[in-house]
Amino acid sequence: MNQTLKKFKACGVICFREKPTRQFLLMKHPKRWDLPKGHVEDGETELQTALREMQEETGFSSEQVRIEPNFRWQTSYEARYAWLDNELVHKTVVIFLGWVAEDAELILTEHTSAQWIEWSPPHKIQTETVDPLLQAVDDYFKRVAT
């Protein structure tokens, strides 16, 4: 990693539900599918950031989502952002796994659409972050099922 790059950390939640079948939620960005996540603000923990961003982007409150205590996934990569004049930065992404209550209503605020995707690994959605995350979730589900 280039030591001179600005560093950013984003945290989020991969939201699952069990009914009608096991499914996970993806949010539609203009050019890709992604998870509800966002940058850490001063004084926040990773989990606080993840829950805040999840609520801002989905309407799911922290009371409506049960976080798996033994799942935390992290990746890092270099990215460019238009809001930083396309400056190259080092980005770390941390994702938690959450189970959404049946009665939780999805309310989109920052995305054009969202979709509940049937859980049937392996998934091929986005190679940089989403696919490796889904593989880690699959590995986790296999571990906790035994």
C-alpha positions in Angstrom: 0.0 0.0 0.0 1.2 3.5 -0.8 1.8 5.2 2.5 1.0 8.7 1.1 -2.6 7.8 0.2 -5.5 9.2 2.2 -7.2 6.4 4.1 -11.0 5.9 4.4 -13.0 3.2 6.2 -16.5 2.3 5.3 -18.7 -0.1 7.3 -22.0 -1.8 6.6 -24.3 -4.7 7.0 -25.2 -7.5 4.7 -28.9 -7.9 5.5 -30.5 -11.3 5.4 -34.1 -12.5 5.9 -35.4 -16.1 6.2 -38.9 -15.7 4.7 -40.1 -16.5 2.2 -36.7 -18.1 1.7 -33.1 -17.1 2.8 -32.3 -13.9 0.9 -29.9 -11.0 1.1 -30.4 -7.4 0.2 -28.4 -5.5 -2.4 -28.8 -1.8 -3.1 -28.7 -0.4 -6.7 -26.1 2.3 -7.4 -26.1 3.9 -10.9 -23.4 1.5 -12.2 -23.3 -1.4 -9.7 -25.0 -3.4 -6.9 -23.7 -2.8 -3.4 -24.6 -3.1 0.3 -25.8 -0.5 2.7 -22.6 1.0 4.0 -20.8 4.3 4.4 -17.8 6.1 5.9 -16.9 6.1 9.6 -17.6 9.4 11.3 -15.4 10.7 14.1 -16.0 8.9 17.4 -18.0 6.0 15.9 -17.1 2.3 16.2 -17.3 0.1 13.1 -20.6 -1.4 14.3 -22.1 2.0 15.1 -21.2 3.2 11.6 -22.6 0.0 10.0 -25.9 0.3 11.9 -26.3 4.0 11.2 -25.6 3.5 7.5 -28.0 0.6 7.3 -30.8 2.6 8.9 -30.1 5.6 6.7 -30.1 3.6 3.5 -32.8 0.9 4.3 -35.0 2.3 7.1 -34.2 -0.8 9.2 -33.5 0.2 12.8 -30.9 -1.5 14.9 -33.8 -3.0 16.9 -35.1 -4.7 13.7 -31.8 -6.3 12.9 -30.0 -9.0 14.9 -26.2 -8.8 14.2 -24.3 -12.1 14.1 -21.8 -11.7 16.9 -19.1 -13.9 15.3 -19.1 -12.5 11.7 -17.0 -9.6 10.6 -15.5 -9.4 7.1 -12.9 -6.9 5.9 -11.2 -6.0 2.7 -9.0 -3.2 1.5 -8.3 -1.7 -1.9 -7.4 1.5 -3.7 -10.2 3.6 -5.2 -10.9 6.9 -6.8 -13.7 9.2 -5.9 -15.2 12.0 -8.0 -15.9 14.0 -4.8 -12.1 14.0 -4.2 -11.2 15.0 -7.8 -10.5 11.4 -8.6 -7.7 11.3 -6.1 -6.4 7.7 -5.4 -7.2 6.7 -1.8 -6.8 3.5 0.3 -10.2 2.2 1.3 -11.0 -0.4 4.0 -14.5 -1.9 4.0 -15.9 -3.8 7.1 -19.1 -5.7 6.8 -21.3 -7.3 9.5 -24.0 -9.8 9.0 -27.5 -9.0 10.2 -30.9 -10.8 10.3 -33.8 -8.5 9.5 -37.1 -8.9 11.4 -40.0 -10.1 9.3 -42.0 -6.9 9.9 -39.2 -4.5 8.9 -40.2 -2.4 6.0 -37.5 -1.5 3.4 -37.5 2.3 2.9 -35.0 3.5 0.2 -33.5 6.9 0.7 -30.2 7.0 -1.2 -30.6 4.4 -3.9 -32.8 4.0 -7.0 -33.8 0.5 -6.1 -32.9 -2.6 -4.1 -33.4 -6.3 -4.5 -33.7 -9.3 -2.2 -31.5 -12.0 -3.8 -32.1 -15.7 -3.3 -29.3 -17.3 -1.3 -27.9 -19.9 -3.6 -24.1 -19.7 -3.6 -21.8 -19.3 -5.4 -22.9 -15.9 -6.5 -21.4 -13.8 -9.3 -22.4 -10.2 -8.7 -19.3 -8.0 -8.3 -15.8 -9.5 -8.1 -14.0 -6.8 -6.1 -16.0 -6.9 -2.8 -19.5 -8.5 -3.0 -18.4 -11.9 -4.3 -15.6 -12.4 -1.8 -18.0 -11.3 1.0 -20.7 -13.7 -0.1 -18.1 -16.5 -0.1 -17.1 -15.6 3.4 -20.8 -15.6 4.4 -21.2 -19.1 2.8 -18.2 -20.4 4.7 -19.6 -18.9 8.0 -23.0 -20.5 7.4 -21.3 -23.9 6.9 -19.2 -23.5 10.1 -22.1 -22.5 12.3 -24.4 -25.2 10.9 -22.0 -28.0 12.1 
